Amino acid sequence: MKLPARSLIKKLVRAHLPPNVRLSKSADLYVLLAFLIYMQRLANESRLAHQQDASNGLKGSATIARRHINGARKRVRG
């Protein structure tokens, strides 16, 4: 996965903040780190859901399906 440029992340973060809020120099790195941790948790939960379906003998469980990712997304969010 190719990571976006730091300047792009800063622009996106600033676009969602009020104009008078200042960011630290490393704010974009924290946002990127939080995103990568979220993606890792999502991938792990999706893998576990797929393994559970495969062990139960559910049909069509040769690959991770959209239902695995959607279920994992609900669990990872909170």
PyMOL Python script that loads the backbone (N, CA, C, O; Angstrom):
from pymol import cmd

cmd.read_pdbstr("""\
ATOM      1  N   MET A   1       0.847  -1.169   0.000  1.00  0.00           N
ATOM      2  CA  MET A   1       0.000   0.000   0.000  1.00  0.00           C
ATOM      3  C   MET A   1       0.896   1.237   0.000  1.00  0.00           C
ATOM      4  O   MET A   1       1.751   1.398   0.870  1.00  0.00           O
ATOM      5  N   LYS A   2       0.691   2.087  -0.967  1.00  0.00           N
ATOM      6  CA  LYS A   2       1.472   3.317  -1.048  1.00  0.00           C
ATOM      7  C   LYS A   2       0.831   4.358  -0.137  1.00  0.00           C
ATOM      8  O   LYS A   2      -0.374   4.600  -0.207  1.00  0.00           O
ATOM      9  N   LEU A   3       1.634   4.961   0.705  1.00  0.00           N
ATOM     10  CA  LEU A   3       1.134   5.953   1.646  1.00  0.00           C
ATOM     11  C   LEU A   3       1.019   7.311   0.972  1.00  0.00           C
ATOM     12  O   LEU A   3       1.844   7.660   0.127  1.00  0.00           O
ATOM     13  N   PRO A   4      -0.007   8.083   1.344  1.00  0.00           N
ATOM     14  CA  PRO A   4      -0.147   9.420   0.757  1.00  0.00           C
ATOM     15  C   PRO A   4       0.921  10.372   1.282  1.00  0.00           C
ATOM     16  O   PRO A   4       1.541  10.119   2.316  1.00  0.00           O
ATOM     17  N   ALA A   5       1.122  11.437   0.578  1.00  0.00           N
ATOM     18  CA  ALA A   5       2.105  12.443   0.977  1.00  0.00           C
ATOM     19  C   ALA A   5       1.650  13.142   2.253  1.00  0.00           C
ATOM     20  O   ALA A   5       0.453  13.293   2.500  1.00  0.00           O
ATOM     21  N   ARG A   6       2.612  13.561   3.052  1.00  0.00           N
ATOM     22  CA  ARG A   6       2.288  14.245   4.304  1.00  0.00           C
ATOM     23  C   ARG A   6       1.506  15.532   4.052  1.00  0.00           C
ATOM     24  O   ARG A   6       0.619  15.889   4.828  1.00  0.00           O
ATOM     25  N   SER A   7       1.836  16.219   2.971  1.00  0.00           N
ATOM     26  CA  SER A   7       1.136  17.468   2.665  1.00  0.00           C
ATOM     27  C   SER A   7      -0.340  17.211   2.372  1.00  0.00           C
ATOM     28  O   SER A   7      -1.190  18.022   2.739  1.00  0.00           O
ATOM     29  N   LEU A   8      -0.653  16.104   1.721  1.00  0.00           N
ATOM     30  CA  LEU A   8      -2.048  15.762   1.442  1.00  0.00           C
ATOM     31  C   LEU A   8      -2.804  15.477   2.732  1.00  0.00           C
ATOM     32  O   LEU A   8      -3.942  15.917   2.897  1.00  0.00           O
ATOM     33  N   ILE A   9      -2.182  14.750   3.637  1.00  0.00           N
ATOM     34  CA  ILE A   9      -2.837  14.445   4.915  1.00  0.00           C
ATOM     35  C   ILE A   9      -3.090  15.734   5.685  1.00  0.00           C
ATOM     36  O   ILE A   9      -4.159  15.907   6.271  1.00  0.00           O
ATOM     37  N   LYS A  10      -2.116  16.639   5.689  1.00  0.00           N
ATOM     38  CA  LYS A  10      -2.293  17.911   6.391  1.00  0.00           C
ATOM     39  C   LYS A  10      -3.445  18.709   5.796  1.00  0.00           C
ATOM     40  O   LYS A  10      -4.233  19.302   6.533  1.00  0.00           O
ATOM     41  N   LYS A  11      -3.550  18.729   4.471  1.00  0.00           N
ATOM     42  CA  LYS A  11      -4.639  19.456   3.819  1.00  0.00           C
ATOM     43  C   LYS A  11      -5.986  18.856   4.195  1.00  0.00           C
ATOM     44  O   LYS A  11      -6.935  19.589   4.471  1.00  0.00           O
ATOM     45  N   LEU A  12      -6.079  17.527   4.208  1.00  0.00           N
ATOM     46  CA  LEU A  12      -7.340  16.882   4.548  1.00  0.00           C
ATOM     47  C   LEU A  12      -7.732  17.129   5.998  1.00  0.00           C
ATOM     48  O   LEU A  12      -8.907  17.351   6.292  1.00  0.00           O
ATOM     49  N   VAL A  13      -6.767  17.092   6.900  1.00  0.00           N
ATOM     50  CA  VAL A  13      -7.061  17.344   8.312  1.00  0.00           C
ATOM     51  C   VAL A  13      -7.492  18.790   8.505  1.00  0.00           C
ATOM     52  O   VAL A  13      -8.461  19.062   9.215  1.00  0.00           O
ATOM     53  N   ARG A  14      -6.785  19.708   7.883  1.00  0.00           N
ATOM     54  CA  ARG A  14      -7.137  21.128   8.011  1.00  0.00           C
ATOM     55  C   ARG A  14      -8.513  21.426   7.430  1.00  0.00           C
ATOM     56  O   ARG A  14      -9.209  22.317   7.918  1.00  0.00           O
ATOM     57  N   ALA A  15      -8.913  20.697   6.400  1.00  0.00           N
ATOM     58  CA  ALA A  15     -10.216  20.938   5.778  1.00  0.00           C
ATOM     59  C   ALA A  15     -11.366  20.580   6.724  1.00  0.00           C
ATOM     60  O   ALA A  15     -12.479  21.081   6.560  1.00  0.00           O
ATOM     61  N   HIS A  16     -11.105  19.723   7.705  1.00  0.00           N
ATOM     62  CA  HIS A  16     -12.156  19.289   8.620  1.00  0.00           C
ATOM     63  C   HIS A  16     -12.079  19.980   9.977  1.00  0.00           C
ATOM     64  O   HIS A  16     -12.831  19.629  10.887  1.00  0.00           O
ATOM     65  N   LEU A  17     -11.196  20.943  10.126  1.00  0.00           N
ATOM     66  CA  LEU A  17     -11.053  21.687  11.374  1.00  0.00           C
ATOM     67  C   LEU A  17     -11.498  23.125  11.186  1.00  0.00           C
ATOM     68  O   LEU A  17     -11.473  23.646  10.071  1.00  0.00           O
ATOM     69  N   PRO A  18     -11.909  23.772  12.281  1.00  0.00           N
ATOM     70  CA  PRO A  18     -12.213  25.203  12.175  1.00  0.00           C
ATOM     71  C   PRO A  18     -10.954  25.981  11.769  1.00  0.00           C
ATOM     72  O   PRO A  18      -9.841  25.524  12.027  1.00  0.00           O
ATOM     73  N   PRO A  19     -11.116  27.136  11.143  1.00  0.00           N
ATOM     74  CA  PRO A  19      -9.962  27.871  10.613  1.00  0.00           C
ATOM     75  C   PRO A  19      -8.982  28.358  11.672  1.00  0.00           C
ATOM     76  O   PRO A  19      -7.813  28.570  11.351  1.00  0.00           O
ATOM     77  N   ASN A  20      -9.404  28.546  12.915  1.00  0.00           N
ATOM     78  CA  ASN A  20      -8.515  29.106  13.925  1.00  0.00           C
ATOM     79  C   ASN A  20      -7.752  28.033  14.722  1.00  0.00           C
ATOM     80  O   ASN A  20      -7.046  28.375  15.671  1.00  0.00           O
ATOM     81  N   VAL A  21      -7.874  26.773  14.369  1.00  0.00           N
ATOM     82  CA  VAL A  21      -7.185  25.700  15.080  1.00  0.00           C
ATOM     83  C   VAL A  21      -5.828  25.465  14.438  1.00  0.00           C
ATOM     84  O   VAL A  21      -5.720  25.352  13.217  1.00  0.00           O
ATOM     85  N   ARG A  22      -4.788  25.391  15.269  1.00  0.00           N
ATOM     86  CA  ARG A  22      -3.435  25.145  14.770  1.00  0.00           C
ATOM     87  C   ARG A  22      -3.073  23.687  14.999  1.00  0.00           C
ATOM     88  O   ARG A  22      -3.481  23.081  15.990  1.00  0.00           O
ATOM     89  N   LEU A  23      -2.313  23.138  14.085  1.00  0.00           N
ATOM     90  CA  LEU A  23      -1.866  21.756  14.182  1.00  0.00           C
ATOM     91  C   LEU A  23      -0.398  21.698  14.567  1.00  0.00           C
ATOM     92  O   LEU A  23       0.388  22.579  14.220  1.00  0.00           O
ATOM     93  N   SER A  24      -0.043  20.640  15.293  1.00  0.00           N
ATOM     94  CA  SER A  24       1.373  20.447  15.585  1.00  0.00           C
ATOM     95  C   SER A  24       2.069  19.946  14.324  1.00  0.00           C
ATOM     96  O   SER A  24       1.411  19.555  13.361  1.00  0.00           O
ATOM     97  N   LYS A  25       3.380  19.958  14.332  1.00  0.00           N
ATOM     98  CA  LYS A  25       4.131  19.533  13.159  1.00  0.00           C
ATOM     99  C   LYS A  25       3.958  18.041  12.880  1.00  0.00           C
ATOM    100  O   LYS A  25       4.111  17.601  11.740  1.00  0.00           O
ATOM    101  N   SER A  26       3.642  17.264  13.913  1.00  0.00           N
ATOM    102  CA  SER A  26       3.528  15.815  13.731  1.00  0.00           C
ATOM    103  C   SER A  26       2.081  15.322  13.714  1.00  0.00           C
ATOM    104  O   SER A  26       1.848  14.116  13.802  1.00  0.00           O
ATOM    105  N   ALA A  27       1.116  16.215  13.604  1.00  0.00           N
ATOM    106  CA  ALA A  27      -0.290  15.818  13.623  1.00  0.00           C
ATOM    107  C   ALA A  27      -0.619  14.880  12.471  1.00  0.00           C
ATOM    108  O   ALA A  27      -1.392  13.937  12.645  1.00  0.00           O
ATOM    109  N   ASP A  28      -0.050  15.121  11.312  1.00  0.00           N
ATOM    110  CA  ASP A  28      -0.335  14.265  10.162  1.00  0.00           C
ATOM    111  C   ASP A  28       0.185  12.851  10.390  1.00  0.00           C
ATOM    112  O   ASP A  28      -0.421  11.886   9.924  1.00  0.00           O
ATOM    113  N   LEU A  29       1.296  12.721  11.097  1.00  0.00           N
ATOM    114  CA  LEU A  29       1.824  11.389  11.388  1.00  0.00           C
ATOM    115  C   LEU A  29       0.914  10.629  12.342  1.00  0.00           C
ATOM    116  O   LEU A  29       0.735   9.419  12.202  1.00  0.00           O
ATOM    117  N   TYR A  30       0.339  11.335  13.311  1.00  0.00           N
ATOM    118  CA  TYR A  30      -0.601  10.696  14.232  1.00  0.00           C
ATOM    119  C   TYR A  30      -1.858  10.229  13.502  1.00  0.00           C
ATOM    120  O   TYR A  30      -2.371   9.145  13.780  1.00  0.00           O
ATOM    121  N   VAL A  31      -2.346  11.029  12.587  1.00  0.00           N
ATOM    122  CA  VAL A  31      -3.526  10.656  11.803  1.00  0.00           C
ATOM    123  C   VAL A  31      -3.214   9.433  10.952  1.00  0.00           C
ATOM    124  O   VAL A  31      -4.023   8.507  10.882  1.00  0.00           O
ATOM    125  N   LEU A  32      -2.063   9.416  10.309  1.00  0.00           N
ATOM    126  CA  LEU A  32      -1.668   8.284   9.483  1.00  0.00           C
ATOM    127  C   LEU A  32      -1.499   7.025  10.328  1.00  0.00           C
ATOM    128  O   LEU A  32      -1.911   5.941   9.914  1.00  0.00           O
ATOM    129  N   LEU A  33      -0.903   7.159  11.500  1.00  0.00           N
ATOM    130  CA  LEU A  33      -0.719   6.022  12.393  1.00  0.00           C
ATOM    131  C   LEU A  33      -2.066   5.472  12.855  1.00  0.00           C
ATOM    132  O   LEU A  33      -2.253   4.256  12.893  1.00  0.00           O
ATOM    133  N   ALA A  34      -2.993   6.339  13.203  1.00  0.00           N
ATOM    134  CA  ALA A  34      -4.322   5.902  13.622  1.00  0.00           C
ATOM    135  C   ALA A  34      -5.025   5.161  12.486  1.00  0.00           C
ATOM    136  O   ALA A  34      -5.694   4.156  12.722  1.00  0.00           O
ATOM    137  N   PHE A  35      -4.877   5.649  11.263  1.00  0.00           N
ATOM    138  CA  PHE A  35      -5.484   4.992  10.105  1.00  0.00           C
ATOM    139  C   PHE A  35      -4.884   3.607   9.889  1.00  0.00           C
ATOM    140  O   PHE A  35      -5.613   2.650   9.632  1.00  0.00           O
ATOM    141  N   LEU A  36      -3.568   3.494   9.990  1.00  0.00           N
ATOM    142  CA  LEU A  36      -2.912   2.201   9.780  1.00  0.00           C
ATOM    143  C   LEU A  36      -3.291   1.193  10.866  1.00  0.00           C
ATOM    144  O   LEU A  36      -3.460   0.007  10.583  1.00  0.00           O
ATOM    145  N   ILE A  37      -3.422   1.661  12.095  1.00  0.00           N
ATOM    146  CA  ILE A  37      -3.848   0.768  13.177  1.00  0.00           C
ATOM    147  C   ILE A  37      -5.280   0.299  12.930  1.00  0.00           C
ATOM    148  O   ILE A  37      -5.592  -0.872  13.144  1.00  0.00           O
ATOM    149  N   TYR A  38      -6.151   1.202  12.483  1.00  0.00           N
ATOM    150  CA  TYR A  38      -7.528   0.828  12.164  1.00  0.00           C
ATOM    151  C   TYR A  38      -7.558  -0.219  11.051  1.00  0.00           C
ATOM    152  O   TYR A  38      -8.292  -1.202  11.145  1.00  0.00           O
ATOM    153  N   MET A  39      -6.769  -0.015  10.005  1.00  0.00           N
ATOM    154  CA  MET A  39      -6.746  -0.973   8.896  1.00  0.00           C
ATOM    155  C   MET A  39      -6.225  -2.339   9.340  1.00  0.00           C
ATOM    156  O   MET A  39      -6.718  -3.370   8.884  1.00  0.00           O
ATOM    157  N   GLN A  40      -5.237  -2.349  10.222  1.00  0.00           N
ATOM    158  CA  GLN A  40      -4.704  -3.605  10.727  1.00  0.00           C
ATOM    159  C   GLN A  40      -5.751  -4.346  11.553  1.00  0.00           C
ATOM    160  O   GLN A  40      -5.915  -5.556  11.400  1.00  0.00           O
ATOM    161  N   ARG A  41      -6.455  -3.636  12.422  1.00  0.00           N
ATOM    162  CA  ARG A  41      -7.508  -4.263  13.219  1.00  0.00           C
ATOM    163  C   ARG A  41      -8.630  -4.783  12.328  1.00  0.00           C
ATOM    164  O   ARG A  41      -9.170  -5.862  12.573  1.00  0.00           O
ATOM    165  N   LEU A  42      -8.983  -4.023  11.298  1.00  0.00           N
ATOM    166  CA  LEU A  42     -10.027  -4.447  10.371  1.00  0.00           C
ATOM    167  C   LEU A  42      -9.618  -5.718   9.629  1.00  0.00           C
ATOM    168  O   LEU A  42     -10.425  -6.633   9.467  1.00  0.00           O
ATOM    169  N   ALA A  43      -8.379  -5.773   9.186  1.00  0.00           N
ATOM    170  CA  ALA A  43      -7.891  -6.959   8.477  1.00  0.00           C
ATOM    171  C   ALA A  43      -7.874  -8.178   9.391  1.00  0.00           C
ATOM    172  O   ALA A  43      -8.256  -9.271   8.975  1.00  0.00           O
ATOM    173  N   ASN A  44      -7.434  -7.999  10.631  1.00  0.00           N
ATOM    174  CA  ASN A  44      -7.401  -9.120  11.565  1.00  0.00           C
ATOM    175  C   ASN A  44      -8.796  -9.636  11.888  1.00  0.00           C
ATOM    176  O   ASN A  44      -9.019 -10.846  11.918  1.00  0.00           O
ATOM    177  N   GLU A  45      -9.738  -8.724  12.132  1.00  0.00           N
ATOM    178  CA  GLU A  45     -11.117  -9.137  12.430  1.00  0.00           C
ATOM    179  C   GLU A  45     -11.750  -9.832  11.230  1.00  0.00           C
ATOM    180  O   GLU A  45     -12.479 -10.810  11.396  1.00  0.00           O
ATOM    181  N   SER A  46     -11.479  -9.338  10.028  1.00  0.00           N
ATOM    182  CA  SER A  46     -12.014  -9.965   8.814  1.00  0.00           C
ATOM    183  C   SER A  46     -11.448 -11.365   8.637  1.00  0.00           C
ATOM    184  O   SER A  46     -12.170 -12.291   8.268  1.00  0.00           O
ATOM    185  N   ARG A  47     -10.175 -11.515   8.898  1.00  0.00           N
ATOM    186  CA  ARG A  47      -9.529 -12.828   8.797  1.00  0.00           C
ATOM    187  C   ARG A  47     -10.131 -13.804   9.799  1.00  0.00           C
ATOM    188  O   ARG A  47     -10.385 -14.962   9.466  1.00  0.00           O
ATOM    189  N   LEU A  48     -10.360 -13.341  11.020  1.00  0.00           N
ATOM    190  CA  LEU A  48     -10.951 -14.209  12.045  1.00  0.00           C
ATOM    191  C   LEU A  48     -12.376 -14.627  11.668  1.00  0.00           C
ATOM    192  O   LEU A  48     -12.759 -15.779  11.872  1.00  0.00           O
ATOM    193  N   ALA A  49     -13.160 -13.692  11.119  1.00  0.00           N
ATOM    194  CA  ALA A  49     -14.519 -14.022  10.694  1.00  0.00           C
ATOM    195  C   ALA A  49     -14.496 -15.042   9.566  1.00  0.00           C
ATOM    196  O   ALA A  49     -15.320 -15.957   9.534  1.00  0.00           O
ATOM    197  N   HIS A  50     -13.558 -14.888   8.642  1.00  0.00           N
ATOM    198  CA  HIS A  50     -13.424 -15.843   7.544  1.00  0.00           C
ATOM    199  C   HIS A  50     -13.034 -17.216   8.063  1.00  0.00           C
ATOM    200  O   HIS A  50     -13.590 -18.220   7.620  1.00  0.00           O
ATOM    201  N   GLN A  51     -12.092 -17.279   8.991  1.00  0.00           N
ATOM    202  CA  GLN A  51     -11.668 -18.555   9.552  1.00  0.00           C
ATOM    203  C   GLN A  51     -12.808 -19.237  10.296  1.00  0.00           C
ATOM    204  O   GLN A  51     -12.944 -20.459  10.241  1.00  0.00           O
ATOM    205  N   GLN A  52     -13.614 -18.463  10.980  1.00  0.00           N
ATOM    206  CA  GLN A  52     -14.750 -19.033  11.698  1.00  0.00           C
ATOM    207  C   GLN A  52     -15.764 -19.625  10.722  1.00  0.00           C
ATOM    208  O   GLN A  52     -16.287 -20.714  10.959  1.00  0.00           O
ATOM    209  N   ASP A  53     -16.044 -18.923   9.637  1.00  0.00           N
ATOM    210  CA  ASP A  53     -16.956 -19.448   8.624  1.00  0.00           C
ATOM    211  C   ASP A  53     -16.385 -20.705   7.976  1.00  0.00           C
ATOM    212  O   ASP A  53     -17.117 -21.664   7.736  1.00  0.00           O
ATOM    213  N   ALA A  54     -15.097 -20.707   7.696  1.00  0.00           N
ATOM    214  CA  ALA A  54     -14.469 -21.862   7.062  1.00  0.00           C
ATOM    215  C   ALA A  54     -14.488 -23.067   7.994  1.00  0.00           C
ATOM    216  O   ALA A  54     -14.686 -24.197   7.546  1.00  0.00           O
ATOM    217  N   SER A  55     -14.284 -22.835   9.279  1.00  0.00           N
ATOM    218  CA  SER A  55     -14.293 -23.955  10.218  1.00  0.00           C
ATOM    219  C   SER A  55     -15.700 -24.500  10.439  1.00  0.00           C
ATOM    220  O   SER A  55     -15.867 -25.668  10.791  1.00  0.00           O
ATOM    221  N   ASN A  56     -16.713 -23.657  10.233  1.00  0.00           N
ATOM    222  CA  ASN A  56     -18.100 -24.112  10.356  1.00  0.00           C
ATOM    223  C   ASN A  56     -18.592 -24.779   9.082  1.00  0.00           C
ATOM    224  O   ASN A  56     -19.711 -25.291   9.043  1.00  0.00           O
ATOM    225  N   GLY A  57     -17.774 -24.779   8.045  1.00  0.00           N
ATOM    226  CA  GLY A  57     -18.140 -25.424   6.794  1.00  0.00           C
ATOM    227  C   GLY A  57     -19.126 -24.634   5.960  1.00  0.00           C
ATOM    228  O   GLY A  57     -19.873 -25.213   5.172  1.00  0.00           O
ATOM    229  N   LEU A  58     -19.140 -23.326   6.121  1.00  0.00           N
ATOM    230  CA  LEU A  58     -20.064 -22.481   5.368  1.00  0.00           C
ATOM    231  C   LEU A  58     -19.656 -22.456   3.904  1.00  0.00           C
ATOM    232  O   LEU A  58     -18.472 -22.354   3.580  1.00  0.00           O
ATOM    233  N   LYS A  59     -20.646 -22.549   3.020  1.00  0.00           N
ATOM    234  CA  LYS A  59     -20.357 -22.558   1.580  1.00  0.00           C
ATOM    235  C   LYS A  59     -19.811 -21.208   1.137  1.00  0.00           C
ATOM    236  O   LYS A  59     -20.205 -20.168   1.663  1.00  0.00           O
ATOM    237  N   GLY A  60     -18.909 -21.231   0.174  1.00  0.00           N
ATOM    238  CA  GLY A  60     -18.363 -19.999  -0.396  1.00  0.00           C
ATOM    239  C   GLY A  60     -17.380 -19.312   0.525  1.00  0.00           C
ATOM    240  O   GLY A  60     -17.218 -18.094   0.458  1.00  0.00           O
ATOM    241  N   SER A  61     -16.726 -20.065   1.380  1.00  0.00           N
ATOM    242  CA  SER A  61     -15.798 -19.438   2.323  1.00  0.00           C
ATOM    243  C   SER A  61     -14.347 -19.650   1.908  1.00  0.00           C
ATOM    244  O   SER A  61     -13.467 -19.789   2.756  1.00  0.00           O
ATOM    245  N   ALA A  62     -14.101 -19.675   0.596  1.00  0.00           N
ATOM    246  CA  ALA A  62     -12.734 -19.853   0.101  1.00  0.00           C
ATOM    247  C   ALA A  62     -11.920 -18.565   0.243  1.00  0.00           C
ATOM    248  O   ALA A  62     -10.700 -18.620   0.400  1.00  0.00           O
ATOM    249  N   THR A  63     -12.574 -17.424   0.190  1.00  0.00           N
ATOM    250  CA  THR A  63     -11.884 -16.140   0.315  1.00  0.00           C
ATOM    251  C   THR A  63     -12.645 -15.251   1.293  1.00  0.00           C
ATOM    252  O   THR A  63     -13.783 -15.535   1.665  1.00  0.00           O
ATOM    253  N   ILE A  64     -11.986 -14.167   1.698  1.00  0.00           N
ATOM    254  CA  ILE A  64     -12.650 -13.199   2.574  1.00  0.00           C
ATOM    255  C   ILE A  64     -13.673 -12.445   1.737  1.00  0.00           C
ATOM    256  O   ILE A  64     -13.338 -11.861   0.707  1.00  0.00           O
ATOM    257  N   ALA A  65     -14.909 -12.463   2.184  1.00  0.00           N
ATOM    258  CA  ALA A  65     -16.005 -11.845   1.442  1.00  0.00           C
ATOM    259  C   ALA A  65     -16.357 -10.488   2.049  1.00  0.00           C
ATOM    260  O   ALA A  65     -15.871 -10.120   3.119  1.00  0.00           O
ATOM    261  N   ARG A  66     -17.199  -9.769   1.349  1.00  0.00           N
ATOM    262  CA  ARG A  66     -17.633  -8.457   1.815  1.00  0.00           C
ATOM    263  C   ARG A  66     -18.346  -8.564   3.158  1.00  0.00           C
ATOM    264  O   ARG A  66     -18.245  -7.661   3.988  1.00  0.00           O
ATOM    265  N   ARG A  67     -19.064  -9.659   3.376  1.00  0.00           N
ATOM    266  CA  ARG A  67     -19.777  -9.817   4.650  1.00  0.00           C
ATOM    267  C   ARG A  67     -18.803  -9.924   5.823  1.00  0.00           C
ATOM    268  O   ARG A  67     -19.117  -9.484   6.928  1.00  0.00           O
ATOM    269  N   HIS A  68     -17.634 -10.501   5.593  1.00  0.00           N
ATOM    270  CA  HIS A  68     -16.625 -10.585   6.653  1.00  0.00           C
ATOM    271  C   HIS A  68     -16.109  -9.191   7.010  1.00  0.00           C
ATOM    272  O   HIS A  68     -15.943  -8.861   8.185  1.00  0.00           O
ATOM    273  N   ILE A  69     -15.860  -8.385   5.990  1.00  0.00           N
ATOM    274  CA  ILE A  69     -15.331  -7.043   6.214  1.00  0.00           C
ATOM    275  C   ILE A  69     -16.377  -6.151   6.870  1.00  0.00           C
ATOM    276  O   ILE A  69     -16.060  -5.389   7.784  1.00  0.00           O
ATOM    277  N   ASN A  70     -17.626  -6.242   6.406  1.00  0.00           N
ATOM    278  CA  ASN A  70     -18.688  -5.413   7.003  1.00  0.00           C
ATOM    279  C   ASN A  70     -18.928  -5.792   8.459  1.00  0.00           C
ATOM    280  O   ASN A  70     -19.113  -4.912   9.300  1.00  0.00           O
ATOM    281  N   GLY A  71     -18.927  -7.074   8.769  1.00  0.00           N
ATOM    282  CA  GLY A  71     -19.081  -7.490  10.151  1.00  0.00           C
ATOM    283  C   GLY A  71     -17.922  -7.043  11.016  1.00  0.00           C
ATOM    284  O   GLY A  71     -18.118  -6.625  12.157  1.00  0.00           O
ATOM    285  N   ALA A  72     -16.715  -7.128  10.479  1.00  0.00           N
ATOM    286  CA  ALA A  72     -15.532  -6.701  11.219  1.00  0.00           C
ATOM    287  C   ALA A  72     -15.560  -5.192  11.432  1.00  0.00           C
ATOM    288  O   ALA A  72     -15.148  -4.707  12.486  1.00  0.00           O
ATOM    289  N   ARG A  73     -16.037  -4.457  10.451  1.00  0.00           N
ATOM    290  CA  ARG A  73     -16.097  -2.989  10.556  1.00  0.00           C
ATOM    291  C   ARG A  73     -17.002  -2.565  11.706  1.00  0.00           C
ATOM    292  O   ARG A  73     -16.701  -1.612  12.424  1.00  0.00           O
ATOM    293  N   LYS A  74     -18.115  -3.280  11.876  1.00  0.00           N
ATOM    294  CA  LYS A  74     -19.019  -2.968  12.986  1.00  0.00           C
ATOM    295  C   LYS A  74     -18.369  -3.259  14.339  1.00  0.00           C
ATOM    296  O   LYS A  74     -18.582  -2.522  15.302  1.00  0.00           O
ATOM    297  N   ARG A  75     -17.579  -4.329  14.414  1.00  0.00           N
ATOM    298  CA  ARG A  75     -16.927  -4.680  15.663  1.00  0.00           C
ATOM    299  C   ARG A  75     -15.751  -3.764  15.976  1.00  0.00           C
ATOM    300  O   ARG A  75     -15.508  -3.452  17.142  1.00  0.00           O
ATOM    301  N   VAL A  76     -15.026  -3.333  14.965  1.00  0.00           N
ATOM    302  CA  VAL A  76     -13.847  -2.491  15.185  1.00  0.00           C
ATOM    303  C   VAL A  76     -14.250  -1.080  15.579  1.00  0.00           C
ATOM    304  O   VAL A  76     -13.557  -0.446  16.375  1.00  0.00           O
ATOM    305  N   ARG A  77     -15.340  -0.579  15.047  1.00  0.00           N
ATOM    306  CA  ARG A  77     -15.781   0.779  15.353  1.00  0.00           C
ATOM    307  C   ARG A  77     -16.080   0.970  16.831  1.00  0.00           C
ATOM    308  O   ARG A  77     -15.806   2.033  17.388  1.00  0.00           O
ATOM    309  N   GLY A  78     -16.624  -0.021  17.450  1.00  0.00           N
ATOM    310  CA  GLY A  78     -16.848   0.163  18.866  1.00  0.00           C
ATOM    311  C   GLY A  78     -18.065  -0.488  19.303  1.00  0.00           C
ATOM    312  O   GLY A  78     -18.406  -0.430  20.484  1.00  0.00           O
TER     313      GLY A  78
END
""", "prot")
cmd.dss("prot")
cmd.show_as("cartoon", "prot")
cmd.util.cbc("prot")
cmd.orient("prot")
